[in-house]
Amino acid sequence: MAATRPSSAPRSVPAARLRVPRVRPAYRQVADELRAQIVGGTLAAGERLPNEADLGRAFGVSRSTVREALRVLASQHLVETTRGVQGGSFVSAPDPVRVVEDVGGALGVLVMTPRLRVHDLLEARLLLEPSAARLAAERADADTVEAIRAAAGAPRDRREPGGVADHLDFHTTVLTATGNLALTVMGSPVNDVLRARLRRVGVAGAEWDRVDAEHRVIADHIAAGDGPAAEAAMRDHLVALRPLHERDGLWTDEPACP
């Protein structure tokens, strides 16, 4: 049974200034205004928006324009629309997990085209993750250190040849340990694509044994609070991994599906 949403009267939405020469489609201007109110807290998570007719009057646009604006916001997980007596369009809280999934899915598709190469993902990773390891070492508390050590020492899942998921879980844990949401949102989708598209059966277990050992070294530096050492160890680790990721025949032809 679906959870009952908190009852609240529709909020009065300030009219957007749309009666000026339009440089963007009207539905996008409506979406922009509603998005600003959601992220700014004027419209709180769980609140029911006015119906399409009322929104149209408030913004001076048609119901079809409002409907298209709501579709844009729904695609960004800022609005959820339900049917039925208690239905309507409700404000959703921005969810970083959904953002990461969306970006990872888009990267998974783009990396199949000539416009985005695996090399580009690896280059971005090399710029992000060494700095993330340094920040993690500088900021990690006891619980975070424990999580990083657990990720570095996790037993390999024997059902998954090569254990690539465990390998990438460690990297995601380090990104999260920075406490910087922007770094996590930028770096985690890259790991999602690598996780989904690398052929597990093409990697020898001995190669992942070496990777595991390097993870433990990085974890030790983070636990010791040694930022420069953690950064250098992560950079060396990623450089050593590049021949593996760039090896012919290790990539699937399917997009990532987080």
C-alpha positions as CSV (number, residue, x, y, z in Angstrom):
1,M,0.0,0.0,0.0
2,A,1.4,3.4,-1.0
3,A,2.3,5.7,1.9
4,T,-0.2,8.4,2.7
5,R,1.1,11.8,1.8
6,P,0.7,14.6,4.3
7,S,-2.4,16.6,3.5
8,S,-1.9,20.3,2.8
9,A,-3.7,22.9,0.9
10,P,-2.2,23.8,-2.5
11,R,0.4,26.6,-2.1
12,S,0.0,30.0,-3.8
13,V,2.7,30.1,-6.5
14,P,4.0,33.6,-7.3
15,A,3.4,34.3,-11.0
16,A,6.5,34.2,-13.1
17,R,7.3,37.1,-15.4
18,L,6.4,35.4,-18.6
19,R,4.7,38.3,-20.4
20,V,8.0,39.5,-21.9
21,P,9.7,38.5,-25.1
22,R,10.4,34.8,-24.6
23,V,14.0,33.7,-25.2
24,R,13.2,30.2,-24.0
25,P,10.1,28.0,-24.4
26,A,7.3,28.9,-21.9
27,Y,7.3,25.4,-20.4
28,R,11.0,25.7,-19.5
29,Q,10.4,29.1,-17.9
30,V,7.6,27.6,-15.8
31,A,9.8,24.7,-14.9
32,D,12.7,27.0,-14.0
33,E,10.5,29.1,-11.7
34,L,9.0,26.0,-9.9
35,R,12.5,24.5,-9.6
36,A,13.8,27.6,-8.0
37,Q,11.0,27.5,-5.5
38,I,11.6,23.8,-4.7
39,V,15.3,24.0,-4.2
40,G,15.0,27.3,-2.4
41,G,12.5,25.8,0.1
42,T,9.5,28.0,-0.8
43,L,7.8,24.7,-1.9
44,A,8.6,22.0,0.7
45,A,9.0,18.3,0.0
46,G,5.6,16.5,0.2
47,E,3.6,19.6,-0.6
48,R,0.9,19.3,-3.3
49,L,1.2,21.8,-6.1
50,P,-1.9,23.6,-7.4
51,N,-3.7,21.8,-10.2
52,E,-2.7,22.4,-13.8
53,A,-5.5,25.0,-14.4
54,D,-4.5,27.0,-11.3
55,L,-0.8,26.9,-12.2
56,G,-1.7,28.0,-15.8
57,R,-3.6,31.0,-14.5
58,A,-0.8,31.9,-12.1
59,F,1.9,31.8,-14.8
60,G,-0.3,33.1,-17.7
61,V,0.2,30.0,-19.8
62,S,-1.9,27.0,-21.0
63,R,-2.5,23.8,-19.2
64,S,-0.5,21.9,-21.8
65,T,2.5,24.2,-21.1
66,V,2.2,23.5,-17.3
67,R,1.9,19.8,-18.0
68,E,5.1,19.9,-20.1
69,A,6.9,21.8,-17.3
70,L,5.8,19.2,-14.7
71,R,7.2,16.5,-17.0
72,V,10.6,18.3,-17.0
73,L,10.6,18.5,-13.2
74,A,9.5,14.8,-12.9
75,S,12.5,13.8,-15.0
76,Q,14.7,15.6,-12.5
77,H,13.0,13.9,-9.6
78,L,11.7,17.2,-8.2
79,V,8.0,16.4,-8.7
80,E,6.0,13.2,-8.4
81,T,2.6,12.9,-10.0
82,T,0.0,10.4,-8.7
83,R,-3.5,9.6,-9.8
84,G,-6.7,9.0,-7.8
85,V,-8.7,10.9,-5.3
86,Q,-5.7,11.8,-3.2
87,G,-3.5,12.2,-6.2
88,G,-1.8,15.3,-7.7
89,S,1.6,16.7,-8.3
90,F,3.8,16.6,-5.2
91,V,7.2,18.2,-4.5
92,S,10.1,15.8,-4.0
93,A,13.3,16.4,-2.2
94,P,16.4,16.4,-4.4
95,D,18.0,13.0,-4.0
96,P,21.8,12.7,-4.7
97,V,21.5,8.9,-5.3
98,R,19.1,9.5,-8.1
99,V,21.3,12.2,-9.6
100,V,24.3,9.8,-9.6
101,E,22.2,7.1,-11.2
102,D,21.0,9.5,-13.9
103,V,24.5,10.8,-14.7
104,G,25.9,7.3,-14.7
105,G,23.2,6.1,-17.1
106,A,23.9,9.1,-19.5
107,L,27.7,8.4,-19.3
108,G,27.0,4.8,-20.1
109,V,25.3,5.7,-23.3
110,L,27.7,8.4,-24.3
111,V,30.7,6.2,-23.8
112,M,29.3,4.0,-26.7
113,T,29.7,6.9,-29.0
114,P,32.8,8.6,-30.5
115,R,32.1,11.7,-28.4
116,L,33.1,10.1,-25.1
117,R,35.8,7.5,-24.8
118,V,36.9,5.2,-22.0
119,H,40.1,7.3,-22.0
120,D,38.0,10.4,-21.1
121,L,36.5,8.6,-18.1
122,L,39.9,7.4,-16.9
123,E,41.4,10.9,-17.3
124,A,38.6,12.5,-15.3
125,R,39.0,9.8,-12.6
126,L,42.7,10.6,-12.4
127,L,41.9,14.2,-11.7
128,L,39.2,13.6,-9.1
129,E,40.2,10.6,-7.0
130,P,43.8,11.4,-5.8
131,S,42.4,14.7,-4.5
132,A,39.5,12.8,-2.9
133,A,41.9,10.5,-1.2
134,R,43.8,13.5,0.3
135,L,40.6,15.1,1.5
136,A,39.4,11.8,3.0
137,A,42.7,11.5,4.9
138,E,42.3,15.1,6.2
139,R,38.7,14.8,7.2
140,A,37.9,11.1,8.0
141,D,36.7,10.3,11.5
142,A,36.8,6.9,13.2
143,D,33.6,5.6,11.5
144,T,34.8,6.7,8.1
145,V,38.2,5.1,8.5
146,E,36.4,1.9,9.6
147,A,34.3,2.0,6.4
148,I,37.3,2.6,4.2
149,R,39.2,-0.3,5.8
150,A,36.2,-2.6,5.4
151,A,35.9,-1.7,1.7
152,A,39.6,-2.3,1.2
153,G,39.6,-5.6,3.0
154,A,36.2,-6.9,1.8
155,P,36.4,-10.6,0.7
156,R,36.0,-10.9,-3.1
157,D,32.5,-12.1,-4.2
158,R,33.2,-15.5,-5.7
159,R,30.1,-15.3,-7.8
160,E,31.6,-12.4,-9.7
161,P,34.7,-13.3,-11.6
162,G,37.4,-10.7,-11.0
163,G,35.6,-9.0,-8.2
164,V,35.4,-5.7,-10.1
165,A,32.4,-4.5,-8.0
166,D,34.4,-4.8,-4.8
167,H,37.2,-2.9,-6.4
168,L,34.9,0.0,-7.4
169,D,33.1,0.0,-4.1
170,F,36.3,1.0,-2.4
171,H,36.7,4.0,-4.8
172,T,33.1,5.1,-4.2
173,T,33.7,4.8,-0.4
174,V,36.8,7.1,-0.6
175,L,34.8,9.7,-2.6
176,T,32.0,9.6,0.0
177,A,34.6,9.9,2.8
178,T,35.5,13.4,1.6
179,G,32.3,14.8,2.9
180,N,32.1,16.7,-0.4
181,L,28.8,15.9,-2.2
182,A,30.0,17.5,-5.5
183,L,33.0,15.1,-5.6
184,T,30.8,12.1,-4.9
185,V,28.3,13.1,-7.6
186,M,31.0,13.7,-10.1
187,G,33.1,10.7,-9.4
188,S,30.6,7.9,-8.6
189,P,28.9,7.9,-12.0
190,V,32.3,7.2,-13.6
191,N,32.7,4.2,-11.3
192,D,29.2,3.0,-12.2
193,V,30.1,3.0,-15.9
194,L,33.3,1.1,-15.3
195,R,31.5,-1.4,-13.1
196,A,28.7,-2.1,-15.6
197,R,30.9,-2.3,-18.8
198,L,34.1,-4.0,-17.8
199,R,34.1,-7.7,-18.7
200,R,34.7,-9.5,-15.4
201,V,35.8,-12.8,-17.0
202,G,38.7,-11.1,-18.9
203,V,40.6,-10.1,-15.7
204,A,42.8,-12.6,-13.9
205,G,42.4,-13.0,-10.2
206,A,46.1,-12.2,-9.7
207,E,45.6,-8.7,-11.1
208,W,42.8,-8.0,-8.6
209,D,45.1,-9.3,-5.8
210,R,47.5,-6.6,-6.6
211,V,44.6,-4.1,-6.7
212,D,43.5,-5.2,-3.3
213,A,47.0,-4.7,-1.9
214,E,47.1,-1.2,-3.3
215,H,43.7,-0.4,-1.7
216,R,45.0,-1.5,1.7
217,V,48.0,0.9,1.3
218,I,45.7,3.8,0.4
219,A,43.4,2.9,3.4
220,D,46.4,2.9,5.7
221,H,47.4,6.4,4.6
222,I,43.9,7.7,5.0
223,A,43.6,6.1,8.5
224,A,46.9,7.7,9.5
225,G,45.6,11.1,8.3
226,D,48.5,11.5,5.8
227,G,46.9,13.4,3.0
228,P,49.9,13.7,0.6
229,A,50.7,10.0,0.9
230,A,47.1,9.0,0.3
231,E,46.9,11.3,-2.7
232,A,50.2,9.9,-4.2
233,A,49.2,6.3,-3.5
234,M,45.8,6.8,-5.2
235,R,47.4,8.5,-8.2
236,D,50.0,5.6,-8.6
237,H,47.2,3.1,-8.2
238,L,45.0,4.7,-11.0
239,V,48.0,5.0,-13.3
240,A,48.8,1.3,-12.8
241,L,45.2,0.4,-13.6
242,R,45.0,2.2,-16.9
243,P,46.5,-0.6,-19.0
244,L,43.8,-2.9,-17.6
245,H,40.9,-0.6,-18.4
246,E,42.3,0.2,-21.8
247,R,43.0,-3.4,-22.8
248,D,41.2,-4.5,-26.0
249,G,38.3,-7.0,-25.5
250,L,37.4,-6.1,-21.9
251,W,34.5,-3.8,-22.7
252,T,30.9,-4.8,-23.3
253,D,28.7,-3.2,-25.9
254,E,25.9,-2.4,-23.6
255,P,25.3,0.9,-21.8
256,A,25.6,1.1,-18.0
257,C,22.3,0.6,-16.2
258,P,22.9,1.6,-12.5
